[in-house]
Amino acid sequence: MPLVTCRLAEDKAGKWQIAFDREALHVCIEFIHYGCAPVPKEWISVEDFLAWTPRNPLHRQALDCFTAFLAKAIFAQSLVS
């Protein structure tokens, strides 16, 4: 089954995105430079992504988007419970 991805932030150099493997139940974060193929061994864990101090404004935007995504998912789930 192919990965499900969601863009977090992008600029002219590349994009940050979430990659989710539904079969393996594995989530990771990746930065892909435009014109380059994704390199799975360079993907980072969600924990590492959240622990890093943002290196630049695009990284900050991706972090903000990801934390908003998590908050929205948790809030939506709390309404169902």
PyMOL Python script that loads the backbone (N, CA, C, O; Angstrom):
from pymol import cmd

cmd.read_pdbstr("""\
ATOM      1  N   MET A   1       0.843  -1.173   0.000  1.00  0.00           N
ATOM      2  CA  MET A   1       0.000   0.000   0.000  1.00  0.00           C
ATOM      3  C   MET A   1       0.897   1.247   0.000  1.00  0.00           C
ATOM      4  O   MET A   1       1.872   1.299   0.749  1.00  0.00           O
ATOM      5  N   PRO A   2       0.587   2.232  -0.813  1.00  0.00           N
ATOM      6  CA  PRO A   2       1.424   3.432  -0.862  1.00  0.00           C
ATOM      7  C   PRO A   2       1.270   4.270   0.405  1.00  0.00           C
ATOM      8  O   PRO A   2       0.289   4.163   1.141  1.00  0.00           O
ATOM      9  N   LEU A   3       2.272   5.100   0.622  1.00  0.00           N
ATOM     10  CA  LEU A   3       2.232   6.020   1.753  1.00  0.00           C
ATOM     11  C   LEU A   3       1.148   7.059   1.557  1.00  0.00           C
ATOM     12  O   LEU A   3       0.870   7.477   0.432  1.00  0.00           O
ATOM     13  N   VAL A   4       0.541   7.473   2.648  1.00  0.00           N
ATOM     14  CA  VAL A   4      -0.371   8.599   2.643  1.00  0.00           C
ATOM     15  C   VAL A   4       0.448   9.784   3.135  1.00  0.00           C
ATOM     16  O   VAL A   4       1.086   9.704   4.185  1.00  0.00           O
ATOM     17  N   THR A   5       0.437  10.883   2.383  1.00  0.00           N
ATOM     18  CA  THR A   5       1.229  12.042   2.775  1.00  0.00           C
ATOM     19  C   THR A   5       0.355  13.273   2.925  1.00  0.00           C
ATOM     20  O   THR A   5      -0.721  13.370   2.334  1.00  0.00           O
ATOM     21  N   CYS A   6       0.839  14.210   3.725  1.00  0.00           N
ATOM     22  CA  CYS A   6       0.151  15.472   3.951  1.00  0.00           C
ATOM     23  C   CYS A   6       1.206  16.571   4.035  1.00  0.00           C
ATOM     24  O   CYS A   6       2.111  16.512   4.867  1.00  0.00           O
ATOM     25  N   ARG A   7       1.083  17.569   3.169  1.00  0.00           N
ATOM     26  CA  ARG A   7       2.047  18.662   3.148  1.00  0.00           C
ATOM     27  C   ARG A   7       1.881  19.535   4.381  1.00  0.00           C
ATOM     28  O   ARG A   7       0.765  19.911   4.740  1.00  0.00           O
ATOM     29  N   LEU A   8       3.001  19.858   5.030  1.00  0.00           N
ATOM     30  CA  LEU A   8       2.999  20.741   6.190  1.00  0.00           C
ATOM     31  C   LEU A   8       3.397  22.159   5.810  1.00  0.00           C
ATOM     32  O   LEU A   8       2.785  23.123   6.269  1.00  0.00           O
ATOM     33  N   ALA A   9       4.413  22.289   4.978  1.00  0.00           N
ATOM     34  CA  ALA A   9       4.906  23.607   4.563  1.00  0.00           C
ATOM     35  C   ALA A   9       5.781  23.411   3.331  1.00  0.00           C
ATOM     36  O   ALA A   9       6.416  22.370   3.159  1.00  0.00           O
ATOM     37  N   GLU A  10       5.802  24.435   2.476  1.00  0.00           N
ATOM     38  CA  GLU A  10       6.676  24.346   1.311  1.00  0.00           C
ATOM     39  C   GLU A  10       7.111  25.725   0.862  1.00  0.00           C
ATOM     40  O   GLU A  10       6.450  26.728   1.132  1.00  0.00           O
ATOM     41  N   ASP A  11       8.224  25.749   0.181  1.00  0.00           N
ATOM     42  CA  ASP A  11       8.717  26.955  -0.468  1.00  0.00           C
ATOM     43  C   ASP A  11       9.367  26.537  -1.776  1.00  0.00           C
ATOM     44  O   ASP A  11       9.179  25.407  -2.228  1.00  0.00           O
ATOM     45  N   LYS A  12      10.127  27.431  -2.387  1.00  0.00           N
ATOM     46  CA  LYS A  12      10.712  27.117  -3.695  1.00  0.00           C
ATOM     47  C   LYS A  12      11.782  26.023  -3.645  1.00  0.00           C
ATOM     48  O   LYS A  12      12.107  25.430  -4.674  1.00  0.00           O
ATOM     49  N   ALA A  13      12.329  25.753  -2.463  1.00  0.00           N
ATOM     50  CA  ALA A  13      13.380  24.742  -2.335  1.00  0.00           C
ATOM     51  C   ALA A  13      12.830  23.328  -2.137  1.00  0.00           C
ATOM     52  O   ALA A  13      13.422  22.358  -2.607  1.00  0.00           O
ATOM     53  N   GLY A  14      11.701  23.215  -1.443  1.00  0.00           N
ATOM     54  CA  GLY A  14      11.169  21.893  -1.153  1.00  0.00           C
ATOM     55  C   GLY A  14       9.988  21.951  -0.226  1.00  0.00           C
ATOM     56  O   GLY A  14       9.387  23.007  -0.031  1.00  0.00           O
ATOM     57  N   LYS A  15       9.650  20.795   0.356  1.00  0.00           N
ATOM     58  CA  LYS A  15       8.485  20.748   1.238  1.00  0.00           C
ATOM     59  C   LYS A  15       8.699  19.784   2.399  1.00  0.00           C
ATOM     60  O   LYS A  15       9.381  18.766   2.276  1.00  0.00           O
ATOM     61  N   TRP A  16       8.095  20.137   3.527  1.00  0.00           N
ATOM     62  CA  TRP A  16       7.994  19.261   4.678  1.00  0.00           C
ATOM     63  C   TRP A  16       6.662  18.550   4.563  1.00  0.00           C
ATOM     64  O   TRP A  16       5.659  19.164   4.201  1.00  0.00           O
ATOM     65  N   GLN A  17       6.640  17.257   4.868  1.00  0.00           N
ATOM     66  CA  GLN A  17       5.377  16.541   4.848  1.00  0.00           C
ATOM     67  C   GLN A  17       5.376  15.392   5.845  1.00  0.00           C
ATOM     68  O   GLN A  17       6.423  14.880   6.241  1.00  0.00           O
ATOM     69  N   ILE A  18       4.163  15.005   6.237  1.00  0.00           N
ATOM     70  CA  ILE A  18       3.956  13.812   7.052  1.00  0.00           C
ATOM     71  C   ILE A  18       3.830  12.647   6.078  1.00  0.00           C
ATOM     72  O   ILE A  18       3.186  12.771   5.037  1.00  0.00           O
ATOM     73  N   ALA A  19       4.433  11.537   6.409  1.00  0.00           N
ATOM     74  CA  ALA A  19       4.278  10.307   5.626  1.00  0.00           C
ATOM     75  C   ALA A  19       3.749   9.223   6.562  1.00  0.00           C
ATOM     76  O   ALA A  19       4.327   8.970   7.619  1.00  0.00           O
ATOM     77  N   PHE A  20       2.655   8.590   6.170  1.00  0.00           N
ATOM     78  CA  PHE A  20       2.016   7.575   7.001  1.00  0.00           C
ATOM     79  C   PHE A  20       1.884   6.279   6.224  1.00  0.00           C
ATOM     80  O   PHE A  20       1.289   6.242   5.146  1.00  0.00           O
ATOM     81  N   ASP A  21       2.442   5.223   6.779  1.00  0.00           N
ATOM     82  CA  ASP A  21       2.333   3.886   6.198  1.00  0.00           C
ATOM     83  C   ASP A  21       1.229   3.167   6.968  1.00  0.00           C
ATOM     84  O   ASP A  21       1.434   2.761   8.112  1.00  0.00           O
ATOM     85  N   ARG A  22       0.062   3.008   6.349  1.00  0.00           N
ATOM     86  CA  ARG A  22      -1.092   2.419   7.035  1.00  0.00           C
ATOM     87  C   ARG A  22      -0.872   0.962   7.400  1.00  0.00           C
ATOM     88  O   ARG A  22      -1.369   0.506   8.429  1.00  0.00           O
ATOM     89  N   GLU A  23      -0.144   0.228   6.586  1.00  0.00           N
ATOM     90  CA  GLU A  23       0.086  -1.190   6.895  1.00  0.00           C
ATOM     91  C   GLU A  23       1.004  -1.363   8.099  1.00  0.00           C
ATOM     92  O   GLU A  23       0.746  -2.201   8.964  1.00  0.00           O
ATOM     93  N   ALA A  24       2.071  -0.577   8.157  1.00  0.00           N
ATOM     94  CA  ALA A  24       3.033  -0.689   9.250  1.00  0.00           C
ATOM     95  C   ALA A  24       2.655   0.187  10.447  1.00  0.00           C
ATOM     96  O   ALA A  24       3.292   0.114  11.498  1.00  0.00           O
ATOM     97  N   LEU A  25       1.617   1.016  10.288  1.00  0.00           N
ATOM     98  CA  LEU A  25       1.218   1.978  11.315  1.00  0.00           C
ATOM     99  C   LEU A  25       2.415   2.818  11.754  1.00  0.00           C
ATOM    100  O   LEU A  25       2.693   2.975  12.943  1.00  0.00           O
ATOM    101  N   HIS A  26       3.103   3.345  10.763  1.00  0.00           N
ATOM    102  CA  HIS A  26       4.306   4.134  11.000  1.00  0.00           C
ATOM    103  C   HIS A  26       4.106   5.545  10.443  1.00  0.00           C
ATOM    104  O   HIS A  26       3.692   5.721   9.297  1.00  0.00           O
ATOM    105  N   VAL A  27       4.407   6.541  11.270  1.00  0.00           N
ATOM    106  CA  VAL A  27       4.319   7.946  10.863  1.00  0.00           C
ATOM    107  C   VAL A  27       5.709   8.546  10.964  1.00  0.00           C
ATOM    108  O   VAL A  27       6.428   8.308  11.934  1.00  0.00           O
ATOM    109  N   CYS A  28       6.085   9.326   9.960  1.00  0.00           N
ATOM    110  CA  CYS A  28       7.364  10.032  10.009  1.00  0.00           C
ATOM    111  C   CYS A  28       7.203  11.373   9.310  1.00  0.00           C
ATOM    112  O   CYS A  28       6.192  11.636   8.659  1.00  0.00           O
ATOM    113  N   ILE A  29       8.198  12.196   9.454  1.00  0.00           N
ATOM    114  CA  ILE A  29       8.226  13.514   8.831  1.00  0.00           C
ATOM    115  C   ILE A  29       9.399  13.524   7.861  1.00  0.00           C
ATOM    116  O   ILE A  29      10.459  12.965   8.140  1.00  0.00           O
ATOM    117  N   GLU A  30       9.193  14.165   6.724  1.00  0.00           N
ATOM    118  CA  GLU A  30      10.273  14.230   5.745  1.00  0.00           C
ATOM    119  C   GLU A  30      10.345  15.613   5.116  1.00  0.00           C
ATOM    120  O   GLU A  30       9.339  16.313   4.999  1.00  0.00           O
ATOM    121  N   PHE A  31      11.553  15.992   4.713  1.00  0.00           N
ATOM    122  CA  PHE A  31      11.746  17.174   3.897  1.00  0.00           C
ATOM    123  C   PHE A  31      12.239  16.688   2.550  1.00  0.00           C
ATOM    124  O   PHE A  31      13.218  15.947   2.465  1.00  0.00           O
ATOM    125  N   ILE A  32      11.558  17.108   1.503  1.00  0.00           N
ATOM    126  CA  ILE A  32      11.928  16.684   0.152  1.00  0.00           C
ATOM    127  C   ILE A  32      12.320  17.913  -0.651  1.00  0.00           C
ATOM    128  O   ILE A  32      11.530  18.846  -0.802  1.00  0.00           O
ATOM    129  N   HIS A  33      13.540  17.909  -1.161  1.00  0.00           N
ATOM    130  CA  HIS A  33      13.981  18.969  -2.072  1.00  0.00           C
ATOM    131  C   HIS A  33      13.336  18.716  -3.429  1.00  0.00           C
ATOM    132  O   HIS A  33      13.298  17.580  -3.901  1.00  0.00           O
ATOM    133  N   TYR A  34      12.834  19.769  -4.048  1.00  0.00           N
ATOM    134  CA  TYR A  34      12.253  19.605  -5.385  1.00  0.00           C
ATOM    135  C   TYR A  34      13.315  19.105  -6.337  1.00  0.00           C
ATOM    136  O   TYR A  34      14.467  19.535  -6.280  1.00  0.00           O
ATOM    137  N   GLY A  35      12.929  18.204  -7.206  1.00  0.00           N
ATOM    138  CA  GLY A  35      13.847  17.626  -8.177  1.00  0.00           C
ATOM    139  C   GLY A  35      14.594  16.418  -7.647  1.00  0.00           C
ATOM    140  O   GLY A  35      15.388  15.820  -8.373  1.00  0.00           O
ATOM    141  N   CYS A  36      14.356  16.043  -6.384  1.00  0.00           N
ATOM    142  CA  CYS A  36      15.010  14.876  -5.788  1.00  0.00           C
ATOM    143  C   CYS A  36      13.955  13.867  -5.357  1.00  0.00           C
ATOM    144  O   CYS A  36      12.839  14.235  -4.989  1.00  0.00           O
ATOM    145  N   ALA A  37      14.312  12.624  -5.405  1.00  0.00           N
ATOM    146  CA  ALA A  37      13.408  11.577  -4.937  1.00  0.00           C
ATOM    147  C   ALA A  37      13.462  11.504  -3.414  1.00  0.00           C
ATOM    148  O   ALA A  37      14.506  11.777  -2.822  1.00  0.00           O
ATOM    149  N   PRO A  38      12.357  11.140  -2.774  1.00  0.00           N
ATOM    150  CA  PRO A  38      12.382  10.951  -1.321  1.00  0.00           C
ATOM    151  C   PRO A  38      13.388   9.875  -0.932  1.00  0.00           C
ATOM    152  O   PRO A  38      13.584   8.905  -1.664  1.00  0.00           O
ATOM    153  N   VAL A  39      14.024  10.053   0.222  1.00  0.00           N
ATOM    154  CA  VAL A  39      15.000   9.089   0.721  1.00  0.00           C
ATOM    155  C   VAL A  39      14.486   8.584   2.072  1.00  0.00           C
ATOM    156  O   VAL A  39      14.727   9.218   3.099  1.00  0.00           O
ATOM    157  N   PRO A  40      13.781   7.449   2.081  1.00  0.00           N
ATOM    158  CA  PRO A  40      13.161   6.973   3.326  1.00  0.00           C
ATOM    159  C   PRO A  40      14.111   6.869   4.515  1.00  0.00           C
ATOM    160  O   PRO A  40      13.688   7.116   5.645  1.00  0.00           O
ATOM    161  N   LYS A  41      15.360   6.519   4.309  1.00  0.00           N
ATOM    162  CA  LYS A  41      16.273   6.384   5.456  1.00  0.00           C
ATOM    163  C   LYS A  41      16.586   7.734   6.098  1.00  0.00           C
ATOM    164  O   LYS A  41      17.123   7.777   7.204  1.00  0.00           O
ATOM    165  N   GLU A  42      16.258   8.838   5.420  1.00  0.00           N
ATOM    166  CA  GLU A  42      16.496  10.166   5.990  1.00  0.00           C
ATOM    167  C   GLU A  42      15.258  10.750   6.654  1.00  0.00           C
ATOM    168  O   GLU A  42      15.316  11.851   7.202  1.00  0.00           O
ATOM    169  N   TRP A  43      14.141  10.033   6.615  1.00  0.00           N
ATOM    170  CA  TRP A  43      12.938  10.517   7.278  1.00  0.00           C
ATOM    171  C   TRP A  43      13.174  10.503   8.772  1.00  0.00           C
ATOM    172  O   TRP A  43      13.965   9.706   9.278  1.00  0.00           O
ATOM    173  N   ILE A  44      12.486  11.387   9.479  1.00  0.00           N
ATOM    174  CA  ILE A  44      12.699  11.476  10.920  1.00  0.00           C
ATOM    175  C   ILE A  44      11.414  11.097  11.661  1.00  0.00           C
ATOM    176  O   ILE A  44      10.308  11.179  11.125  1.00  0.00           O
ATOM    177  N   SER A  45      11.605  10.687  12.889  1.00  0.00           N
ATOM    178  CA  SER A  45      10.451  10.326  13.704  1.00  0.00           C
ATOM    179  C   SER A  45       9.710  11.596  14.118  1.00  0.00           C
ATOM    180  O   SER A  45      10.267  12.693  14.124  1.00  0.00           O
ATOM    181  N   VAL A  46       8.456  11.412  14.457  1.00  0.00           N
ATOM    182  CA  VAL A  46       7.653  12.529  14.950  1.00  0.00           C
ATOM    183  C   VAL A  46       8.293  13.096  16.218  1.00  0.00           C
ATOM    184  O   VAL A  46       8.341  14.312  16.401  1.00  0.00           O
ATOM    185  N   GLU A  47       8.779  12.224  17.083  1.00  0.00           N
ATOM    186  CA  GLU A  47       9.402  12.668  18.327  1.00  0.00           C
ATOM    187  C   GLU A  47      10.606  13.569  18.065  1.00  0.00           C
ATOM    188  O   GLU A  47      10.751  14.616  18.696  1.00  0.00           O
ATOM    189  N   ASP A  48      11.462  13.161  17.140  1.00  0.00           N
ATOM    190  CA  ASP A  48      12.631  13.987  16.813  1.00  0.00           C
ATOM    191  C   ASP A  48      12.219  15.307  16.183  1.00  0.00           C
ATOM    192  O   ASP A  48      12.796  16.349  16.492  1.00  0.00           O
ATOM    193  N   PHE A  49      11.235  15.272  15.310  1.00  0.00           N
ATOM    194  CA  PHE A  49      10.760  16.495  14.669  1.00  0.00           C
ATOM    195  C   PHE A  49      10.259  17.484  15.710  1.00  0.00           C
ATOM    196  O   PHE A  49      10.553  18.676  15.624  1.00  0.00           O
ATOM    197  N   LEU A  50       9.504  17.002  16.695  1.00  0.00           N
ATOM    198  CA  LEU A  50       8.972  17.876  17.727  1.00  0.00           C
ATOM    199  C   LEU A  50      10.054  18.380  18.680  1.00  0.00           C
ATOM    200  O   LEU A  50       9.897  19.444  19.279  1.00  0.00           O
ATOM    201  N   ALA A  51      11.137  17.642  18.829  1.00  0.00           N
ATOM    202  CA  ALA A  51      12.203  18.023  19.766  1.00  0.00           C
ATOM    203  C   ALA A  51      13.186  19.037  19.191  1.00  0.00           C
ATOM    204  O   ALA A  51      13.854  19.739  19.950  1.00  0.00           O
ATOM    205  N   TRP A  52      13.286  19.128  17.874  1.00  0.00           N
ATOM    206  CA  TRP A  52      14.251  20.039  17.251  1.00  0.00           C
ATOM    207  C   TRP A  52      13.816  21.485  17.385  1.00  0.00           C
ATOM    208  O   TRP A  52      12.627  21.797  17.322  1.00  0.00           O
ATOM    209  N   THR A  53      14.779  22.357  17.570  1.00  0.00           N
ATOM    210  CA  THR A  53      14.527  23.789  17.456  1.00  0.00           C
ATOM    211  C   THR A  53      14.455  24.091  15.964  1.00  0.00           C
ATOM    212  O   THR A  53      15.347  23.683  15.221  1.00  0.00           O
ATOM    213  N   PRO A  54      13.422  24.791  15.503  1.00  0.00           N
ATOM    214  CA  PRO A  54      13.309  25.065  14.058  1.00  0.00           C
ATOM    215  C   PRO A  54      14.565  25.751  13.513  1.00  0.00           C
ATOM    216  O   PRO A  54      15.099  26.677  14.122  1.00  0.00           O
ATOM    217  N   ARG A  55      15.016  25.279  12.363  1.00  0.00           N
ATOM    218  CA  ARG A  55      16.248  25.794  11.745  1.00  0.00           C
ATOM    219  C   ARG A  55      16.016  27.019  10.880  1.00  0.00           C
ATOM    220  O   ARG A  55      16.942  27.793  10.636  1.00  0.00           O
ATOM    221  N   ASN A  56      14.786  27.204  10.412  1.00  0.00           N
ATOM    222  CA  ASN A  56      14.485  28.334   9.533  1.00  0.00           C
ATOM    223  C   ASN A  56      12.970  28.559   9.546  1.00  0.00           C
ATOM    224  O   ASN A  56      12.233  27.765  10.130  1.00  0.00           O
ATOM    225  N   PRO A  57      12.502  29.638   8.905  1.00  0.00           N
ATOM    226  CA  PRO A  57      11.055  29.921   8.921  1.00  0.00           C
ATOM    227  C   PRO A  57      10.185  28.799   8.328  1.00  0.00           C
ATOM    228  O   PRO A  57       9.077  28.565   8.811  1.00  0.00           O
ATOM    229  N   LEU A  58      10.664  28.117   7.307  1.00  0.00           N
ATOM    230  CA  LEU A  58       9.889  27.024   6.725  1.00  0.00           C
ATOM    231  C   LEU A  58       9.751  25.871   7.715  1.00  0.00           C
ATOM    232  O   LEU A  58       8.683  25.271   7.837  1.00  0.00           O
ATOM    233  N   HIS A  59      10.823  25.572   8.410  1.00  0.00           N
ATOM    234  CA  HIS A  59      10.792  24.523   9.428  1.00  0.00           C
ATOM    235  C   HIS A  59       9.815  24.920  10.535  1.00  0.00           C
ATOM    236  O   HIS A  59       9.061  24.073  11.014  1.00  0.00           O
ATOM    237  N   ARG A  60       9.811  26.180  10.949  1.00  0.00           N
ATOM    238  CA  ARG A  60       8.887  26.683  11.964  1.00  0.00           C
ATOM    239  C   ARG A  60       7.439  26.536  11.479  1.00  0.00           C
ATOM    240  O   ARG A  60       6.564  26.124  12.240  1.00  0.00           O
ATOM    241  N   GLN A  61       7.198  26.872  10.222  1.00  0.00           N
ATOM    242  CA  GLN A  61       5.859  26.755   9.651  1.00  0.00           C
ATOM    243  C   GLN A  61       5.405  25.294   9.653  1.00  0.00           C
ATOM    244  O   GLN A  61       4.252  25.003   9.971  1.00  0.00           O
ATOM    245  N   ALA A  62       6.295  24.389   9.302  1.00  0.00           N
ATOM    246  CA  ALA A  62       5.959  22.960   9.300  1.00  0.00           C
ATOM    247  C   ALA A  62       5.654  22.481  10.714  1.00  0.00           C
ATOM    248  O   ALA A  62       4.709  21.718  10.917  1.00  0.00           O
ATOM    249  N   LEU A  63       6.433  22.914  11.684  1.00  0.00           N
ATOM    250  CA  LEU A  63       6.204  22.530  13.073  1.00  0.00           C
ATOM    251  C   LEU A  63       4.859  23.066  13.565  1.00  0.00           C
ATOM    252  O   LEU A  63       4.096  22.343  14.205  1.00  0.00           O
ATOM    253  N   ASP A  64       4.572  24.325  13.267  1.00  0.00           N
ATOM    254  CA  ASP A  64       3.294  24.915  13.663  1.00  0.00           C
ATOM    255  C   ASP A  64       2.120  24.181  13.017  1.00  0.00           C
ATOM    256  O   ASP A  64       1.108  23.931  13.672  1.00  0.00           O
ATOM    257  N   CYS A  65       2.248  23.844  11.758  1.00  0.00           N
ATOM    258  CA  CYS A  65       1.190  23.125  11.048  1.00  0.00           C
ATOM    259  C   CYS A  65       0.983  21.734  11.647  1.00  0.00           C
ATOM    260  O   CYS A  65      -0.151  21.290  11.827  1.00  0.00           O
ATOM    261  N   PHE A  66       2.082  21.054  11.951  1.00  0.00           N
ATOM    262  CA  PHE A  66       1.973  19.703  12.509  1.00  0.00           C
ATOM    263  C   PHE A  66       1.327  19.728  13.891  1.00  0.00           C
ATOM    264  O   PHE A  66       0.461  18.900  14.176  1.00  0.00           O
ATOM    265  N   THR A  67       1.727  20.658  14.752  1.00  0.00           N
ATOM    266  CA  THR A  67       1.134  20.720  16.091  1.00  0.00           C
ATOM    267  C   THR A  67      -0.345  21.119  16.011  1.00  0.00           C
ATOM    268  O   THR A  67      -1.150  20.644  16.812  1.00  0.00           O
ATOM    269  N   ALA A  68      -0.711  21.979  15.064  1.00  0.00           N
ATOM    270  CA  ALA A  68      -2.121  22.324  14.874  1.00  0.00           C
ATOM    271  C   ALA A  68      -2.900  21.096  14.390  1.00  0.00           C
ATOM    272  O   ALA A  68      -4.025  20.859  14.829  1.00  0.00           O
ATOM    273  N   PHE A  69      -2.302  20.325  13.494  1.00  0.00           N
ATOM    274  CA  PHE A  69      -2.910  19.087  12.998  1.00  0.00           C
ATOM    275  C   PHE A  69      -3.173  18.119  14.149  1.00  0.00           C
ATOM    276  O   PHE A  69      -4.254  17.536  14.240  1.00  0.00           O
ATOM    277  N   LEU A  70      -2.183  17.948  15.028  1.00  0.00           N
ATOM    278  CA  LEU A  70      -2.352  17.060  16.177  1.00  0.00           C
ATOM    279  C   LEU A  70      -3.451  17.558  17.109  1.00  0.00           C
ATOM    280  O   LEU A  70      -4.300  16.782  17.547  1.00  0.00           O
ATOM    281  N   ALA A  71      -3.433  18.843  17.407  1.00  0.00           N
ATOM    282  CA  ALA A  71      -4.441  19.416  18.304  1.00  0.00           C
ATOM    283  C   ALA A  71      -5.844  19.230  17.729  1.00  0.00           C
ATOM    284  O   ALA A  71      -6.773  18.875  18.454  1.00  0.00           O
ATOM    285  N   LYS A  72      -5.995  19.470  16.433  1.00  0.00           N
ATOM    286  CA  LYS A  72      -7.295  19.311  15.791  1.00  0.00           C
ATOM    287  C   LYS A  72      -7.753  17.849  15.829  1.00  0.00           C
ATOM    288  O   LYS A  72      -8.925  17.573  16.087  1.00  0.00           O
ATOM    289  N   ALA A  73      -6.843  16.924  15.576  1.00  0.00           N
ATOM    290  CA  ALA A  73      -7.195  15.500  15.612  1.00  0.00           C
ATOM    291  C   ALA A  73      -7.579  15.057  17.026  1.00  0.00           C
ATOM    292  O   ALA A  73      -8.533  14.299  17.201  1.00  0.00           O
ATOM    293  N   ILE A  74      -6.852  15.519  18.016  1.00  0.00           N
ATOM    294  CA  ILE A  74      -7.158  15.150  19.408  1.00  0.00           C
ATOM    295  C   ILE A  74      -8.491  15.753  19.828  1.00  0.00           C
ATOM    296  O   ILE A  74      -9.301  15.086  20.471  1.00  0.00           O
ATOM    297  N   PHE A  75      -8.721  17.015  19.468  1.00  0.00           N
ATOM    298  CA  PHE A  75      -9.982  17.668  19.814  1.00  0.00           C
ATOM    299  C   PHE A  75     -11.157  16.944  19.150  1.00  0.00           C
ATOM    300  O   PHE A  75     -12.172  16.689  19.798  1.00  0.00           O
ATOM    301  N   ALA A  76     -11.024  16.614  17.867  1.00  0.00           N
ATOM    302  CA  ALA A  76     -12.097  15.919  17.165  1.00  0.00           C
ATOM    303  C   ALA A  76     -12.382  14.566  17.798  1.00  0.00           C
ATOM    304  O   ALA A  76     -13.541  14.166  17.910  1.00  0.00           O
ATOM    305  N   GLN A  77     -11.343  13.860  18.209  1.00  0.00           N
ATOM    306  CA  GLN A  77     -11.527  12.558  18.843  1.00  0.00           C
ATOM    307  C   GLN A  77     -12.205  12.713  20.210  1.00  0.00           C
ATOM    308  O   GLN A  77     -13.004  11.867  20.609  1.00  0.00           O
ATOM    309  N   SER A  78     -11.882  13.795  20.920  1.00  0.00           N
ATOM    310  CA  SER A  78     -12.494  13.991  22.237  1.00  0.00           C
ATOM    311  C   SER A  78     -13.988  14.260  22.118  1.00  0.00           C
ATOM    312  O   SER A  78     -14.734  13.977  23.055  1.00  0.00           O
ATOM    313  N   LEU A  79     -14.442  14.797  20.996  1.00  0.00           N
ATOM    314  CA  LEU A  79     -15.863  15.034  20.779  1.00  0.00           C
ATOM    315  C   LEU A  79     -16.605  13.737  20.538  1.00  0.00           C
ATOM    316  O   LEU A  79     -17.792  13.628  20.845  1.00  0.00           O
ATOM    317  N   VAL A  80     -15.903  12.742  19.983  1.00  0.00           N
ATOM    318  CA  VAL A  80     -16.511  11.448  19.660  1.00  0.00           C
ATOM    319  C   VAL A  80     -16.621  10.597  20.927  1.00  0.00           C
ATOM    320  O   VAL A  80     -17.582   9.845  21.090  1.00  0.00           O
ATOM    321  N   SER A  81     -15.654  10.714  21.806  1.00  0.00           N
ATOM    322  CA  SER A  81     -15.610   9.866  23.016  1.00  0.00           C
ATOM    323  C   SER A  81     -16.682  10.210  24.012  1.00  0.00           C
ATOM    324  O   SER A  81     -16.767   9.585  25.069  1.00  0.00           O
TER     325      SER A  81
END
""", "prot")
cmd.dss("prot")
cmd.show_as("cartoon", "prot")
cmd.util.cbc("prot")
cmd.orient("prot")
